[in-house]
């Protein structure tokens, strides 16, 4: 959705909407339409600038959580790493 590269789902992070709020779904089982993204700050920035979440999820979304997610990815503190996701 950000860089639009095709990779296995295991290398991506799933996001879903709760109302209009965008939240990561590291377990990949939350109900609803999901949007998939590389855990890479550059890819996160591209998705945000291009409006990829709204387009993929077919609704207006509040992507404020992406700043926190990008910081956690960069610092290595994102909980998805403990679930076996490859680092950026």
The first five atom37 places (N, CA, C, CB, O) and aatype in JSON, in Angstrom:
{
  "aatype": [20, 20, 20, 20, 20, 20, 20, 20, 20, 20, 20, 20, 20, 20, 20, 20, 20, 20, 20, 20, 20, 20, 20, 20, 20, 20, 20, 20, 20, 20, 20, 20, 20, 20, 20, 20, 20, 20, 20, 20, 20, 20, 20, 20, 20, 20, 20, 20, 20, 20, 20, 20, 20, 20, 20, 20, 20, 20, 20, 20, 20, 20, 20, 20, 20, 20, 20, 20, 20, 20, 20, 20, 20, 20, 20, 20, 20, 20, 20, 20, 20, 20, 20, 20, 20, 20, 20, 20],
  "atom_mask": [
    [1, 1, 1, 1, 1],
    [1, 1, 1, 1, 1],
    [1, 1, 1, 1, 1],
    [1, 1, 1, 1, 1],
    [1, 1, 1, 1, 1],
    [1, 1, 1, 1, 1],
    [1, 1, 1, 1, 1],
    [1, 1, 1, 1, 1],
    [1, 1, 1, 1, 1],
    [1, 1, 1, 1, 1],
    [1, 1, 1, 1, 1],
    [1, 1, 1, 1, 1],
    [1, 1, 1, 1, 1],
    [1, 1, 1, 1, 1],
    [1, 1, 1, 1, 1],
    [1, 1, 1, 1, 1],
    [1, 1, 1, 1, 1],
    [1, 1, 1, 1, 1],
    [1, 1, 1, 1, 1],
    [1, 1, 1, 1, 1],
    [1, 1, 1, 1, 1],
    [1, 1, 1, 1, 1],
    [1, 1, 1, 1, 1],
    [1, 1, 1, 1, 1],
    [1, 1, 1, 1, 1],
    [1, 1, 1, 1, 1],
    [1, 1, 1, 1, 1],
    [1, 1, 1, 1, 1],
    [1, 1, 1, 1, 1],
    [1, 1, 1, 1, 1],
    [1, 1, 1, 1, 1],
    [1, 1, 1, 1, 1],
    [1, 1, 1, 1, 1],
    [1, 1, 1, 1, 1],
    [1, 1, 1, 1, 1],
    [1, 1, 1, 1, 1],
    [1, 1, 1, 1, 1],
    [1, 1, 1, 1, 1],
    [1, 1, 1, 1, 1],
    [1, 1, 1, 1, 1],
    [1, 1, 1, 1, 1],
    [1, 1, 1, 1, 1],
    [1, 1, 1, 1, 1],
    [1, 1, 1, 1, 1],
    [1, 1, 1, 1, 1],
    [1, 1, 1, 1, 1],
    [1, 1, 1, 1, 1],
    [1, 1, 1, 1, 1],
    [1, 1, 1, 1, 1],
    [1, 1, 1, 1, 1],
    [1, 1, 1, 1, 1],
    [1, 1, 1, 1, 1],
    [1, 1, 1, 1, 1],
    [1, 1, 1, 1, 1],
    [1, 1, 1, 1, 1],
    [1, 1, 1, 1, 1],
    [1, 1, 1, 1, 1],
    [1, 1, 1, 1, 1],
    [1, 1, 1, 1, 1],
    [1, 1, 1, 1, 1],
    [1, 1, 1, 1, 1],
    [1, 1, 1, 1, 1],
    [1, 1, 1, 1, 1],
    [1, 1, 1, 1, 1],
    [1, 1, 1, 1, 1],
    [1, 1, 1, 1, 1],
    [1, 1, 1, 1, 1],
    [1, 1, 1, 1, 1],
    [1, 1, 1, 1, 1],
    [1, 1, 1, 1, 1],
    [1, 1, 1, 1, 1],
    [1, 1, 1, 1, 1],
    [1, 1, 1, 1, 1],
    [1, 1, 1, 1, 1],
    [1, 1, 1, 1, 1],
    [1, 1, 1, 1, 1],
    [1, 1, 1, 1, 1],
    [1, 1, 1, 1, 1],
    [1, 1, 1, 1, 1],
    [1, 1, 1, 1, 1],
    [1, 1, 1, 1, 1],
    [1, 1, 1, 1, 1],
    [1, 1, 1, 1, 1],
    [1, 1, 1, 1, 1],
    [1, 1, 1, 1, 1],
    [1, 1, 1, 1, 1],
    [1, 1, 1, 1, 1],
    [1, 1, 1, 1, 1]
  ],
  "atom_positions": [
    [[0.82, -1.18, 0.0], [0.0, 0.0, 0.0], [0.87, 1.25, 0.0], [-0.94, -0.01, 1.2], [0.49, 2.27, -0.58]],
    [[2.02, 1.19, 0.63], [2.91, 2.34, 0.62], [3.82, 2.31, -0.59], [3.75, 2.38, 1.89], [3.67, 3.12, -1.5]],
    [[4.76, 1.35, -0.6], [5.7, 1.25, -1.72], [5.14, 0.37, -2.83], [7.03, 0.69, -1.24], [5.67, 0.36, -3.94]],
    [[4.09, -0.37, -2.55], [3.39, -1.23, -3.51], [4.2, -2.42, -4.0], [2.98, -0.41, -4.69], [3.89, -2.99, -5.05]],
    [[5.24, -2.81, -3.25], [6.0, -4.0, -3.61], [5.21, -5.23, -3.17], [7.41, -3.98, -2.95], [4.53, -5.22, -2.14]],
    [[5.3, -6.28, -3.95], [4.62, -7.53, -3.63], [5.58, -8.42, -2.86], [4.1, -8.24, -4.92], [6.65, -8.79, -3.36]],
    [[5.2, -8.76, -1.64], [6.0, -9.63, -0.77], [5.04, -10.57, -0.03], [6.87, -8.8, 0.24], [3.83, -10.33, -0.02]],
    [[5.56, -11.63, 0.58], [4.69, -12.52, 1.36], [4.03, -11.76, 2.52], [5.49, -13.71, 1.9], [4.6, -10.83, 3.07]],
    [[2.83, -12.19, 2.86], [2.08, -11.54, 3.95], [2.86, -11.56, 5.26], [0.73, -12.23, 4.16], [2.68, -10.67, 6.09]],
    [[3.71, -12.55, 5.46], [4.49, -12.64, 6.7], [5.42, -11.45, 6.89], [5.3, -13.93, 6.7], [5.85, -11.17, 8.01]],
    [[5.74, -10.74, 5.81], [6.63, -9.59, 5.89], [5.88, -8.27, 6.07], [7.49, -9.51, 4.66], [6.5, -7.21, 6.1]],
    [[4.55, -8.33, 6.19], [3.73, -7.13, 6.28], [2.99, -7.04, 7.61], [2.74, -7.09, 5.14], [2.83, -8.04, 8.31]],
    [[2.57, -5.85, 7.94], [1.76, -5.6, 9.13], [0.35, -5.25, 8.68], [2.38, -4.45, 10.02], [0.17, -4.47, 7.75]],
    [[-0.64, -5.84, 9.33], [-2.04, -5.57, 8.98], [-2.58, -4.45, 9.88], [-2.9, -6.85, 9.12], [-2.31, -4.4, 11.08]],
    [[-3.35, -3.56, 9.27], [-4.05, -2.49, 10.0], [-5.54, -2.64, 9.73], [-3.54, -1.08, 9.57], [-5.94, -3.05, 8.64]],
    [[-6.35, -2.31, 10.72], [-7.81, -2.3, 10.58], [-8.34, -1.0, 11.17], [-8.45, -3.53, 11.27], [-7.63, -0.29, 11.88]],
    [[-9.6, -0.7, 10.88], [-10.25, 0.49, 11.44], [-11.15, 0.1, 12.6], [-11.06, 1.23, 10.37], [-11.87, -0.9, 12.54]],
    [[-11.11, 0.89, 13.62], [-12.06, 0.83, 14.73], [-12.77, 2.17, 14.7], [-11.35, 0.55, 16.14], [-12.26, 3.16, 15.23]],
    [[-13.94, 2.2, 14.08], [-14.6, 3.49, 13.82], [-13.84, 4.16, 12.7], [-14.67, 4.4, 15.1], [-13.77, 3.64, 11.59]],
    [[-13.26, 5.32, 12.99], [-12.4, 5.97, 12.0], [-10.93, 5.88, 12.41], [-12.81, 7.43, 11.82], [-10.06, 6.38, 11.69]],
    [[-10.65, 5.27, 13.54], [-9.28, 5.18, 14.04], [-8.57, 3.96, 13.46], [-9.26, 5.13, 15.58], [-9.11, 2.85, 13.49]],
    [[-7.39, 4.17, 12.95], [-6.57, 3.11, 12.38], [-5.76, 2.46, 13.49], [-5.65, 3.66, 11.28], [-5.11, 3.16, 14.27]],
    [[-5.78, 1.14, 13.57], [-5.01, 0.42, 14.6], [-4.26, -0.75, 13.97], [-5.94, -0.07, 15.74], [-4.79, -1.41, 13.07]],
    [[-3.03, -1.03, 14.46], [-2.31, -2.2, 13.96], [-2.97, -3.47, 14.45], [-0.83, -2.16, 14.41], [-3.55, -3.5, 15.54]],
    [[-2.9, -4.52, 13.67], [-3.46, -5.82, 14.03], [-2.35, -6.87, 13.9], [-4.69, -6.18, 13.11], [-2.34, -7.65, 12.95]],
    [[-1.42, -6.9, 14.87], [-0.29, -7.83, 14.75], [-0.71, -9.3, 14.76], [0.68, -7.59, 15.87], [0.02, -10.14, 14.23]],
    [[-1.84, -9.62, 15.34], [-2.3, -11.01, 15.35], [-2.94, -11.41, 14.02], [-3.29, -11.23, 16.49], [-3.12, -12.6, 13.75]],
    [[-3.3, -10.4, 13.19], [-3.87, -10.61, 11.85], [-5.22, -11.32, 11.85], [-2.92, -11.38, 11.02], [-5.56, -12.0, 10.88]],
    [[-5.98, -11.17, 12.92], [-7.27, -11.85, 13.01], [-8.43, -10.92, 13.35], [-7.19, -12.94, 14.03], [-9.56, -11.39, 13.48]],
    [[-8.18, -9.63, 13.5], [-9.26, -8.7, 13.83], [-10.29, -8.68, 12.7], [-8.71, -7.27, 14.09], [-9.92, -8.78, 11.53]],
    [[-11.57, -8.56, 13.05], [-12.6, -8.53, 12.01], [-12.53, -7.26, 11.17], [-13.98, -8.67, 12.63], [-12.03, -6.23, 11.62]],
    [[-13.02, -7.36, 9.97], [-13.09, -6.2, 9.1], [-12.03, -6.2, 8.03], [-12.96, -4.95, 9.91], [-11.13, -7.04, 8.01]],
    [[-12.16, -5.24, 7.13], [-11.23, -5.09, 6.02], [-9.87, -4.68, 6.57], [-11.74, -4.05, 4.99], [-9.79, -3.81, 7.44]],
    [[-8.83, -5.29, 6.07], [-7.48, -4.97, 6.52], [-6.67, -4.29, 5.42], [-6.77, -6.22, 6.98], [-6.94, -4.47, 4.24]],
    [[-5.7, -3.51, 5.83], [-4.75, -2.89, 4.93], [-3.36, -3.34, 5.36], [-4.88, -1.31, 4.93], [-3.05, -3.34, 6.56]],
    [[-2.53, -3.73, 4.42], [-1.23, -4.33, 4.71], [-0.11, -3.38, 4.33], [-1.07, -5.66, 3.97], [-0.19, -2.69, 3.31]],
    [[0.93, -3.35, 5.17], [2.01, -2.38, 5.0], [3.32, -2.97, 5.49], [1.69, -1.07, 5.74], [3.34, -3.73, 6.46]],
    [[4.42, -2.6, 4.83], [5.74, -3.0, 5.33], [6.04, -2.27, 6.63], [6.85, -2.69, 4.27], [5.67, -1.1, 6.77]],
    [[6.67, -2.92, 7.58], [7.08, -2.22, 8.81], [8.37, -1.43, 8.55], [7.29, -3.23, 9.97], [9.42, -1.74, 9.1]],
    [[8.25, -0.42, 7.72], [9.39, 0.4, 7.3], [8.93, 1.86, 7.29], [9.92, -0.04, 5.88], [7.92, 2.18, 6.67]],
    [[9.66, 2.75, 7.98], [9.22, 4.15, 8.04], [9.0, 4.8, 6.68], [10.24, 4.95, 8.79], [8.09, 5.61, 6.53]],
    [[9.81, 4.46, 5.67], [9.63, 5.05, 4.34], [8.32, 4.59, 3.72], [10.82, 4.68, 3.42], [7.62, 5.38, 3.08]],
    [[7.98, 3.33, 3.9], [6.73, 2.79, 3.36], [5.53, 3.4, 4.1], [6.71, 1.24, 3.48], [4.51, 3.71, 3.48]],
    [[5.66, 3.57, 5.4], [4.61, 4.2, 6.2], [4.35, 5.62, 5.7], [4.99, 4.21, 7.7], [3.2, 6.04, 5.55]],
    [[5.43, 6.36, 5.46], [5.3, 7.73, 4.98], [4.62, 7.78, 3.61], [6.68, 8.4, 4.92], [3.76, 8.63, 3.37]],
    [[5.01, 6.88, 2.71], [4.38, 6.83, 1.39], [2.88, 6.55, 1.49], [5.05, 5.77, 0.51], [2.07, 7.19, 0.82]],
    [[2.51, 5.59, 2.32], [1.1, 5.24, 2.49], [0.31, 6.42, 3.02], [0.94, 4.04, 3.42], [-0.81, 6.69, 2.58]],
    [[0.89, 7.12, 3.96], [0.21, 8.29, 4.54], [0.05, 9.39, 3.51], [0.98, 8.82, 5.76], [-1.04, 9.95, 3.37]],
    [[1.11, 9.73, 2.77], [1.07, 10.81, 1.8], [0.14, 10.51, 0.62], [2.46, 11.1, 1.29], [-0.52, 11.4, 0.1]],
    [[0.09, 9.25, 0.21], [-0.73, 8.86, -0.94], [-2.19, 8.58, -0.58], [-0.13, 7.66, -1.59], [-3.01, 8.36, -1.48]],
    [[-2.51, 8.57, 0.7], [-3.88, 8.26, 1.1], [-4.21, 6.78, 0.93], [-4.86, 9.1, 0.3], [-5.35, 6.41, 0.67]],
    [[-3.19, 5.95, 1.08], [-3.36, 4.52, 0.85], [-4.32, 3.84, 1.81], [-2.05, 3.86, 0.94], [-5.03, 2.91, 1.41]],
    [[-4.35, 4.28, 3.05], [-5.25, 3.63, 4.02], [-6.71, 3.89, 3.68], [-4.95, 4.12, 5.43], [-7.52, 2.96, 3.69]],
    [[-7.04, 5.12, 3.39], [-8.43, 5.44, 3.04], [-8.86, 4.69, 1.78], [-8.6, 6.97, 2.83], [-9.99, 4.2, 1.7]],
    [[-7.96, 4.6, 0.82], [-8.28, 3.89, -0.42], [-8.44, 2.39, -0.17], [-7.19, 4.14, -1.48], [-9.4, 1.78, -0.65]],
    [[-7.53, 1.79, 0.58], [-7.59, 0.35, 0.84], [-8.75, -0.05, 1.73], [-6.3, -0.11, 1.47], [-9.35, -1.11, 1.54]],
    [[-9.07, 0.79, 2.7], [-10.11, 0.46, 3.66], [-11.49, 0.98, 3.25], [-9.75, 1.01, 5.02], [-12.48, 0.71, 3.92]],
    [[-11.54, 1.71, 2.16], [-12.81, 2.25, 1.63], [-13.53, 3.13, 2.63], [-13.72, 1.1, 1.21], [-14.76, 3.09, 2.73]],
    [[-12.77, 3.93, 3.36], [-13.37, 4.87, 4.31], [-12.33, 5.9, 4.74], [-13.94, 4.13, 5.55], [-11.13, 5.7, 4.58]],
    [[-12.82, 6.99, 5.29], [-11.93, 8.01, 5.84], [-11.34, 7.47, 7.14], [-12.68, 9.37, 6.07], [-12.06, 6.92, 7.97]],
    [[-10.04, 7.63, 7.31], [-9.39, 7.12, 8.52], [-8.54, 8.19, 9.17], [-8.52, 5.9, 8.19], [-8.03, 9.1, 8.52]],
    [[-8.42, 8.08, 10.48], [-7.52, 8.93, 11.25], [-6.21, 8.16, 11.36], [-8.12, 9.31, 12.68], [-6.12, 7.18, 12.1]],
    [[-5.19, 8.61, 10.64], [-3.93, 7.88, 10.63], [-2.91, 8.43, 11.62], [-3.35, 7.89, 9.25], [-1.7, 8.27, 11.4]],
    [[-3.36, 9.06, 12.69], [-2.45, 9.61, 13.69], [-1.59, 8.52, 14.33], [-3.23, 10.33, 14.77], [-0.46, 8.79, 14.74]],
    [[-2.1, 7.31, 14.41], [-1.35, 6.21, 15.01], [-0.1, 5.87, 14.21], [-2.24, 4.98, 15.12], [0.82, 5.25, 14.74]],
    [[-0.04, 6.27, 12.94], [1.11, 5.93, 12.11], [2.41, 6.56, 12.61], [0.86, 6.36, 10.7], [3.48, 5.96, 12.48]],
    [[2.32, 7.75, 13.19], [3.53, 8.38, 13.75], [4.09, 7.55, 14.88], [3.22, 9.79, 14.24], [5.3, 7.34, 14.97]],
    [[3.22, 7.07, 15.76], [3.65, 6.21, 16.87], [4.19, 4.88, 16.35], [2.49, 5.96, 17.85], [5.2, 4.38, 16.84]],
    [[3.52, 4.33, 15.35], [3.94, 3.07, 14.78], [5.32, 3.21, 14.14], [2.92, 2.58, 13.75], [6.18, 2.36, 14.34]],
    [[5.52, 4.29, 13.37], [6.82, 4.52, 12.74], [7.92, 4.65, 13.77], [6.78, 5.77, 11.86], [9.01, 4.12, 13.59]],
    [[7.65, 5.36, 14.87], [8.64, 5.51, 15.94], [8.98, 4.16, 16.57], [8.13, 6.48, 17.01], [10.14, 3.88, 16.85]],
    [[7.96, 3.34, 16.79], [8.18, 2.02, 17.38], [8.96, 1.12, 16.43], [6.85, 1.36, 17.74], [9.79, 0.32, 16.87]],
    [[8.71, 1.23, 15.14], [9.45, 0.43, 14.15], [10.91, 0.83, 14.18], [8.86, 0.62, 12.73], [11.79, -0.03, 14.21]],
    [[11.18, 2.13, 14.16], [12.55, 2.62, 14.14], [13.3, 2.22, 15.41], [12.57, 4.15, 13.97], [14.46, 1.82, 15.35]],
    [[12.63, 2.33, 16.56], [13.3, 2.03, 17.83], [13.35, 0.53, 18.13], [12.58, 2.74, 18.96], [14.07, 0.1, 19.03]],
    [[12.59, -0.27, 17.38], [12.57, -1.71, 17.62], [11.65, -2.12, 18.74], [13.95, -2.19, 17.92], [11.72, -3.25, 19.21]],
    [[10.78, -1.21, 19.19], [9.89, -1.48, 20.32], [8.51, -1.95, 19.92], [9.75, -0.26, 21.14], [7.66, -2.16, 20.79]],
    [[8.25, -2.14, 18.63], [6.91, -2.54, 18.21], [6.65, -4.0, 18.61], [6.74, -2.36, 16.69], [7.49, -4.85, 18.35]],
    [[5.49, -4.3, 19.24], [5.22, -5.65, 19.73], [5.19, -6.73, 18.65], [3.92, -5.66, 20.44], [5.38, -7.91, 18.95]],
    [[4.97, -6.35, 17.41], [4.94, -7.33, 16.33], [6.25, -8.06, 16.14], [4.57, -6.65, 15.05], [6.28, -9.18, 15.64]],
    [[7.36, -7.43, 16.56], [8.65, -8.1, 16.4], [8.68, -9.39, 17.21], [9.81, -7.16, 16.83], [9.28, -10.37, 16.79]],
    [[8.04, -9.38, 18.38], [8.04, -10.59, 19.21], [7.14, -11.67, 18.63], [7.61, -10.27, 20.64], [7.14, -12.8, 19.1]],
    [[6.34, -11.32, 17.6], [5.45, -12.3, 16.96], [6.09, -12.88, 15.71], [4.09, -11.64, 16.62], [5.41, -13.55, 14.92]],
    [[7.38, -12.62, 15.5], [8.08, -13.23, 14.39], [8.11, -12.43, 13.11], [7.49, -14.51, 14.12], [8.6, -12.92, 12.1]],
    [[7.59, -11.19, 13.13], [7.66, -10.38, 11.91], [9.1, -9.94, 11.67], [6.73, -9.14, 12.01], [9.81, -9.59, 12.62]],
    [[9.54, -9.95, 10.42], [10.91, -9.5, 10.12], [11.03, -8.0, 10.34], [11.31, -9.86, 8.67], [10.09, -7.26, 10.06]],
    [[12.17, -7.57, 10.82], [12.39, -6.13, 11.03], [12.73, -5.47, 9.73], [13.5, -5.88, 12.06], [13.61, -5.9, 8.99]],
    [[11.97, -4.34, 9.44], [12.12, -3.47, 8.3], [13.05, -3.92, 7.27], [12.52, -2.19, 8.72], [13.24, -3.24, 6.26]]
  ]
}
